[in-house]
Amino acid sequence: MRVAVEVKSKVSKSFRAAKVLGMFDVPDQVEQMLSFAGELPIEDLEWSVGAVVGGSGTGKSTVARALWPDEYVKPSTWKAASILDDFPKALSPQQIVEALTAVGLASPPAWLRPYKVLSTGQQFRADLARALVATDGLVVYDEFTSVVDRTVAKAASVAVAKYARRSGRQLVAVTCHKDVLAWLEADWVFDTDRFAFSKERLRRPRVRLQIREGSRDAWPVFRGHHYLSDQLSRNCRVFLAYVTLDDVERLAGFFAILPLVASKTSHGRMPRRGWWRGHREVVLPDYQGLGIGSRMMEVTAEQLWRREGKRYSVVLSAPGLVHHFQRHPEMWRCIRRPSMVGPRSDQTQGGRTSAGRLTTSWAYIPQELREHARD
C-alpha cells in the first residue's frame, strides 16, 4: 500500500495574516502544500492491531483519513441519561456489556450514568467500546489514549487489543504516544516521524502482581467502585493486589472472602467447613483491563489450599469472569448453572446481595488436585 497524500490550503489575505507574514519574514504564497509519502505493505499481512504513530504535525491523522476514509472513527455524540442507551439500538444489552467490559470499563454503576459525568478515562473507554461495536471489520481510532493518564493508557491498550483479536476485528490506533505500542502488541507500526514501516511485533511488558493479606481499612478506597454494595462484612478476610508498572508499585485491587455457608448445588450439598466464598472484589478503574480481577482471585484461592487446605467458590453474574472461567475448565468447575438464588442467612446487613438475580456458581480447582485428576 503506497502512502502519498498532499494537503493544500490557500493563504489568507487578511490584515492579520499579512502582518504575521511581515513580522516573521514568511514568503508570500497563494497556497501552502504539505506532502506525505511512504510505504505501508500490509495487503498480504495477517494482522489484528496496527498503529500509526508520530509527533503532532507529522501527518498521522491525515494519512489515516486518506487510507481509511470510511473506517476512520469520527467523534461520537452522547446524549442519553445512560451510556448504555447511546449505543446502537440493534445491539442487545449483553453485547453492549461485553464491549464495555472488554475495553476495561467493567463498572455497572458507570454504565448507568450519562457520559458527561464519567471520568476522562471512563469516557475514553466508552468511546472506544462504541467505536468497536459500530462495525464487524476495521476500526481506525485517532488520538488513541491522548486524553488519559499513562497508566490508564496501558491498561486500556491491553484490553482493547485482546478484544480485537478475540472478536476477529482489526484496529488501527492512531496516536502520538509510543509508550502504548508494546502494550497493544501491535502487529505493525507506521511511524510518521520517519515515515518508516515495521512489522516487528513488540511484546507486552510483564505486569508484576503481588497479593498480600490486608485489612478492612483499605475498603474506603474501593467501596464506591463495587457494583453490588458499599457494605463490607465484619467477618471477612481481605486480600490486596499490588501492581508494579514502570518500576512503581501501586495498590490496584481489593478481594474479600467469607466462610461458606452450606448450599445446594447440582452436585449435592457443599460442606460447611473447609470452604470460603467470594464476598467483595474490586479493581480500581485505572487498572481494569489488565486481567487483575481473575488473577487476584486465582492466586488467593491457590494459596488458601496450599497453606490452609481450604477450597474456594464464588457466586457471580459478571460476563467477563464467566467467560474467563469457561475458557479455563482445568481451573474452574461450574457447580451451579445460571439460576435465581434466595437470600443468604449470612448476608451483609443493609447491603445488596445476589438474591433475586440470575447468577452462577463456580469452584476453583487447586493445582494439586488438577495434577491428581490427570494421574
C-alpha positions in Angstrom: 0.0 0.0 0.0 1.5 3.3 -1.1 1.1 6.3 1.1 1.0 9.5 -1.0 -1.0 12.4 0.5 -0.9 16.1 -0.4 -2.7 18.7 1.7 -3.2 22.2 0.1 -4.6 25.3 1.7 -5.0 28.9 0.4 -3.0 31.5 2.3 -5.3 34.1 3.9 -5.1 37.7 2.7 -6.4 39.2 5.8 -4.8 42.1 7.7 -3.7 39.8 10.5 -2.2 37.2 8.1 -0.3 40.0 6.2 1.0 41.4 9.5 2.4 37.9 10.6 3.9 37.4 7.1 5.8 40.6 7.6 6.8 40.0 11.2 8.3 36.6 10.6 9.5 37.2 7.0 7.3 34.3 5.7 7.3 34.1 1.9 4.0 35.4 0.4 2.3 32.5 -1.3 -1.0 31.8 -2.9 -1.3 28.5 -1.2 0.6 26.2 1.1 1.1 22.5 0.5 2.1 19.6 2.8 3.0 16.2 1.3 3.4 12.8 2.9 4.8 9.7 1.2 5.8 6.3 2.2 5.1 2.5 2.0 2.6 0.6 4.2 2.9 -3.0 2.9 0.0 -4.7 4.9 -2.0 -6.1 2.0 -0.7 -9.6 2.4 -0.1 -9.4 6.2 -2.3 -11.2 8.7 -2.9 -8.7 11.5 -5.3 -7.6 14.1 -3.8 -4.5 15.6 -1.8 -1.8 13.8 -0.6 1.6 14.8 0.1 4.9 13.0 2.3 6.8 15.4 4.2 10.1 15.3 4.5 13.6 16.7 2.0 16.4 16.3 2.1 17.8 12.7 3.8 14.8 11.2 0.7 13.7 9.2 -0.5 10.7 11.1 -4.2 11.8 11.1 -4.0 12.9 7.5 -2.6 9.6 6.4 -5.2 7.6 8.4 -8.1 9.6 7.0 -6.7 9.2 3.4 -6.1 5.5 3.6 -9.2 4.5 5.5 -11.9 7.3 5.0 -14.8 5.0 5.7 -13.3 3.3 8.7 -11.9 6.4 10.4 -13.9 7.0 13.6 -15.5 10.4 14.0 -16.2 11.9 17.4 -19.4 10.4 19.0 -22.3 12.4 20.4 -23.6 11.2 23.8 -27.0 12.5 24.9 -28.8 9.7 26.8 -29.2 9.6 30.6 -27.2 6.3 30.5 -24.3 5.5 28.2 -26.0 2.1 27.6 -28.8 3.9 25.7 -26.3 5.7 23.5 -25.2 2.5 21.8 -26.8 1.4 18.5 -30.4 0.2 19.0 -29.7 -3.1 17.2 -27.3 -4.2 20.0 -28.5 -6.3 22.9 -27.7 -5.4 26.4 -25.4 -8.4 26.5 -23.4 -7.2 23.5 -23.0 -3.7 25.0 -21.9 -5.0 28.3 -19.4 -7.3 26.6 -17.9 -4.4 24.7 -17.7 -2.2 27.7 -16.1 -4.9 29.8 -13.7 -5.8 27.0 -12.2 -2.3 26.9 -11.8 -2.2 30.7 -14.9 -0.3 31.7 -16.3 -3.1 33.9 -18.4 -0.9 36.2 -22.2 -1.3 36.1 -22.7 1.9 38.1 -20.7 3.8 35.5 -22.8 2.2 32.7 -25.9 3.7 34.2 -24.5 7.2 34.2 -24.6 9.8 31.4 -21.4 10.3 29.5 -20.8 13.8 30.7 -20.3 12.8 34.4 -17.8 10.0 33.7 -14.1 10.5 34.3 -11.9 11.2 31.4 -10.6 7.7 31.5 -14.1 6.2 31.5 -15.2 8.4 28.7 -12.2 7.2 26.6 -13.1 3.6 27.2 -16.8 4.3 26.4 -15.9 6.0 23.2 -13.6 3.0 22.3 -16.3 0.4 23.0 -18.9 2.3 21.0 -16.5 2.6 18.0 -15.6 -1.2 18.2 -19.2 -2.3 18.1 -20.2 0.0 15.2 -18.7 -2.4 12.7 -17.5 -6.0 12.4 -14.5 -5.0 10.4 -11.7 -2.4 10.6 -11.8 0.4 13.1 -9.4 3.4 12.8 -9.2 5.3 16.1 -7.5 8.6 16.2 -6.0 10.3 19.3 -5.7 6.9 20.9 -5.1 7.4 24.6 -4.2 11.1 24.1 -6.5 12.3 26.8 -5.8 9.8 29.6 -3.3 9.1 32.2 -0.5 6.8 31.0 -1.4 4.1 33.5 -5.0 4.1 32.1 -3.5 4.2 28.5 -1.5 1.0 29.1 -4.4 -0.9 30.8 -6.8 0.1 28.1 -4.4 -0.8 25.3 -4.1 -4.4 26.7 -7.9 -4.7 27.0 -8.7 -3.4 23.5 -6.0 -5.4 21.8 -7.3 -8.6 23.5 -10.9 -7.8 22.4 -9.8 -7.0 18.8 -8.0 -10.4 18.5 -10.7 -12.4 20.2 -13.6 -10.9 18.2 -11.8 -11.1 14.8 -11.8 -7.3 14.4 -9.0 -5.1 13.1 -7.9 -1.9 15.0 -5.6 0.8 13.8 -4.6 3.0 16.7 -3.5 6.5 15.6 -1.5 8.1 18.4 1.4 10.4 19.3 2.2 8.2 22.3 4.7 5.5 21.5 4.5 4.1 25.0 1.4 2.1 24.2 2.8 0.2 21.2 4.2 -2.7 23.4 1.0 -2.8 25.4 -1.0 -3.1 22.2 1.4 -5.7 20.9 0.9 -4.0 17.6 1.4 -6.4 14.6 2.7 -3.4 12.6 3.7 0.2 13.1 3.9 3.1 10.7 6.0 5.9 12.2 5.2 9.3 10.6 8.2 10.9 12.3 10.4 9.0 9.8 7.7 7.6 7.5 9.0 4.2 8.2 7.1 0.9 8.4 7.9 -2.0 10.8 6.1 -5.4 11.3 8.3 -6.4 14.2 5.7 -7.1 16.9 6.6 -5.7 20.2 6.0 -7.8 23.3 3.9 -6.5 26.2 6.0 -5.8 29.3 5.3 -8.1 32.2 3.0 -6.8 34.8 4.1 -7.8 38.3 1.2 -8.6 40.6 1.5 -9.3 44.3 -1.3 -10.4 46.6 -1.0 -9.7 50.3 -3.4 -10.3 53.1 -4.6 -6.9 54.3 -7.3 -5.3 56.5 -10.8 -3.8 56.1 -9.1 -0.4 56.5 -8.5 -0.4 52.7 -12.2 -0.7 51.8 -12.9 3.1 51.6 -10.6 3.3 48.6 -12.6 0.7 46.7 -16.2 0.9 48.1 -17.5 3.4 45.6 -16.5 1.2 42.7 -18.3 -2.0 43.8 -21.4 -2.7 41.7 -23.3 -4.6 44.3 -22.9 -2.9 47.6 -20.6 -0.5 49.5 -21.1 -2.6 52.7 -18.4 -4.9 53.9 -18.9 -7.9 56.3 -17.1 -7.7 59.7 -16.3 -11.4 59.3 -14.4 -11.2 56.0 -10.7 -11.8 55.3 -9.2 -9.2 53.0 -6.5 -9.6 50.3 -5.0 -6.6 48.4 -3.5 -6.6 44.9 -0.4 -4.5 44.2 0.6 -3.9 40.6 4.1 -2.8 39.5 4.2 -0.7 36.4 7.3 1.3 35.3 9.0 0.1 38.5 6.4 1.7 40.7 4.2 -0.4 42.9 0.5 0.7 43.1 -2.5 -0.6 45.1 -4.9 -1.8 42.4 -7.3 -4.5 43.8 -9.4 -5.5 46.8 -10.6 -9.0 47.4 -12.6 -10.1 50.5 -13.8 -13.7 51.3 -16.2 -15.2 53.9 -16.6 -18.7 55.3 -19.0 -20.6 53.1 -22.5 -21.5 54.4 -23.7 -24.8 53.1 -25.8 -24.6 49.9 -27.3 -27.0 47.4 -25.5 -27.4 44.0 -26.0 -29.6 41.0 -23.6 -32.0 42.7 -25.3 -32.1 46.0 -24.7 -30.1 49.3 -21.4 -28.4 49.7 -19.7 -28.9 53.1 -19.9 -26.1 55.6 -16.3 -26.4 56.7 -13.2 -26.1 54.6 -14.6 -23.7 52.0 -14.5 -20.0 51.6 -16.6 -17.9 49.2 -16.2 -14.6 47.4 -17.6 -11.6 49.2 -16.3 -8.4 47.5 -13.9 -8.0 44.6 -13.0 -4.6 43.2 -10.3 -3.5 40.7 -9.8 0.3 40.6 -10.9 1.8 37.2 -7.4 2.8 36.1 -6.2 -0.8 36.2 -9.2 -2.5 34.7 -8.3 -4.5 31.5 -5.1 -6.0 32.8 -6.7 -9.2 34.0 -6.1 -8.4 37.6 -9.6 -9.5 38.9 -9.4 -13.1 37.8 -5.7 -13.4 38.7 -6.2 -11.9 42.1 -9.0 -14.5 42.8 -7.0 -17.4 41.5 -3.8 -16.6 43.4 -5.7 -16.2 46.6 -7.7 -19.4 46.1 -4.5 -21.3 45.3 -2.8 -20.1 48.5 -5.8 -20.9 50.6 -5.4 -24.5 49.5 -1.6 -24.7 49.8 -1.3 -23.0 53.2 -4.6 -23.9 54.9 -6.1 -26.8 52.9 -9.2 -24.6 52.2 -11.3 -24.5 49.0 -12.8 -21.5 47.3 -16.1 -20.9 45.4 -17.8 -17.9 44.0 -21.3 -16.8 43.1 -21.4 -14.3 40.2 -23.1 -12.9 37.2 -20.3 -10.8 35.7 -19.9 -11.8 32.0 -16.2 -11.2 31.9 -15.4 -13.5 34.7 -17.9 -16.2 33.5 -16.2 -16.1 30.1 -12.8 -16.4 31.7 -13.9 -19.4 33.8 -15.4 -21.1 30.7 -12.1 -20.7 28.9 -10.2 -22.4 31.7 -12.2 -25.6 32.6 -9.0 -27.1 34.0 -9.0 -24.4 36.7 -12.7 -23.7 37.3 -15.7 -26.1 37.6 -19.3 -24.9 37.3 -21.2 -26.2 40.4 -24.5 -24.3 39.7 -25.8 -23.4 36.3 -27.4 -19.9 35.9 -30.4 -19.6 38.1 -32.0 -17.3 40.7 -30.9 -17.7 44.3 -32.7 -16.8 47.5 -31.4 -14.6 50.3 -28.5 -15.9 52.4 -28.7 -16.2 56.2 -25.2 -14.6 56.4 -25.7 -11.7 54.0 -24.4 -8.3 54.9 -26.9 -6.2 56.8 -28.1 -3.2 54.7 -26.2 -4.3 51.6 -27.5 -5.8 48.4 -26.7 -9.4 47.6 -27.1 -11.8 44.7 -30.5 -12.8 45.8 -33.1 -12.3 43.1 -30.6 -12.1 40.3 -29.5 -14.6 37.7 -26.2 -16.0 38.9 -24.0 -19.0 38.5 -21.6 -20.7 41.0 -18.0 -21.9 40.3 -15.4 -23.8 42.4 -11.7 -23.3 42.0 -9.6 -26.4 41.3 -6.2 -26.1 43.0 -3.1 -27.1 41.0 -2.5 -30.2 43.2 -6.0 -31.5 42.6 -5.6 -30.9 38.8 -2.5 -33.0 38.8 -4.1 -35.8 40.7 -7.0 -35.8 38.2 -4.6 -36.2 35.3 -2.9 -39.1 37.1 
